[in-house]
């Protein structure tokens, strides 16, 4: 592409309403432009990067014989009703009616549609296995879009689905897709970790996420450097030492704590460490109140709590519910004498002589032990904390933020049973098809790459997805020899299938250098005064070294760099 008459621009200043490095750089590089909250247009350079990512994805999908299709964005609402997902998506779906008052949604995900598609083929076990994928639009009515392309309302996803006759077949399909994903993210140059996660409203028996490690991100990845364990914080096990305390148990004692309204004041008043303080939270679970005991410096993991009750919705009880149903005082709630079921976190169950509220204004109990009140259930119900024990090897866990760029699910028969996707086996018995589901966020990959690969000058694209591999800079566009050399090299690279950008704008050379650094072109060739001697300058984006090279050798040198850096 020649820049002089192209749609190309850059922005020097940081973008005020972009709250991520990637969003800021991509807007400044003229690759994307926000049209409204969580909705972006892709401009020529951004579109080229997007297509290069899709190309990598398609190549790896085709290698495992997954066939590409394209599904509609406009989906009959009835399909989501069949799988009970209208309620689970709640307000995240964009809903609309046609002129006949028929209800539709803009597809947030396409499990239902792919299942319906498979109905056209599957009759017997001989029709299985097979795999389909698409790269298409998804829509989510996010309440708070943020981080540029990371959380948006309209986005492109590669979603694939496998169809097998049994779970042994699903294991094979899942592993094929799993390995393809590892190749895709390696080729895209993404630093990632694979973590166990919750299946959520997708359902199924297994979910794993590919998390791009970044300084921002909505997910927290817990991992162990001593073994291969890693998990999304949502599902990370909280392992405690089973070694019993040697501290002698004391008799509980009720203590007046008047005017100690803050934790720091309470601990100072009692002359105790925070590690002794246990908070009692009241939860509403299926319209019944429960007391949940957890250490003061820990947080309740509501997903873990919900799983104790077969996935029922859990929420903190309101002040009104507490006042109307319990003989206690908000701010002084404790387990002793509380007339509701009590759930205790594993960590609390090992504590000795701890502090709790006394259900009476201005009073607390100290030296409380598990034997002092009735317990209905002891379980892991808290979020793991940095430094907790690894569930596999017992070493300390580390935490990092991550962007979920891919996920894989073993769906099982949930969707096939809802839509009667059945086959007859060798014994002529009707059985449900076993499904898997696999997603990659295309724009999220793009954003994650920029988050991981940038410097003070701009974006540093990996060779595999850069919009152009080479940028040719003309120092003086009025110099005929420089123009002639530039056009000769441009044609030479183009004929060699090397995507090349020729900056023939009438701009100062410093502006051109800054623009090429900002948009992240991997190789820069500068044509200046030595063009008369058939010498040009070559520089890679990833380092500061500039080398002089003969015009006659430059093609071979560029090809070598591309071969070396292409992942």
Buried (B, 14 or more C-beta within 10 A) or exposed (E): BBBEEBEBEBEEEEBEEBEBBBBBBBBBBBBBEBEEEBEBEBBEBBBBBBEBBBEBBBEBBEEBEBEBBEBEBEBBBEBBBBBEBBEBBEEBBBBEEEEEEEBBBBBBBBBBBBBBBBBEEBEEBEBBBBBBBBBBBBBBBBEEBBBBBBBBBBBBBBBBBBBBBBEEBBBEBBEBBBEBBBBBBBBBBBBBBBBBBBBEBBBBEBBBBBBBBBEBBEBBBBBBEEEEBBBBBBBBBBBBEEEEEEEEBEEBEBBEBEEBEEEEEBBEBBEBEEEBBBBBBBBBBEEEBBBBBBBBEBEBBBBBBBBBBEEEEBEBBEEEBBEEBBEBBEEBBBBBEBEBBBBBBBBBEBBBBBBBBBBBEBBBBBBBBBEBBEBEEBBBBBBBBEEBBBBBEEEEBBBBBBBBBBBBBBBBBBBBBBBEBBBBEEEEEEBBBBBBBBBBBBBBBBBBBBBBBBEEBBBBBBBBBBBBBBBBBBBBBEBEBBBEBBBEBBEBBEEEEBBBBBBBBEBEBEEBBBBBBBBBBBBBBBBBEBBEEBBBBBBBBBEEEEEEBEBEEBBEBBBEBBEEBEB
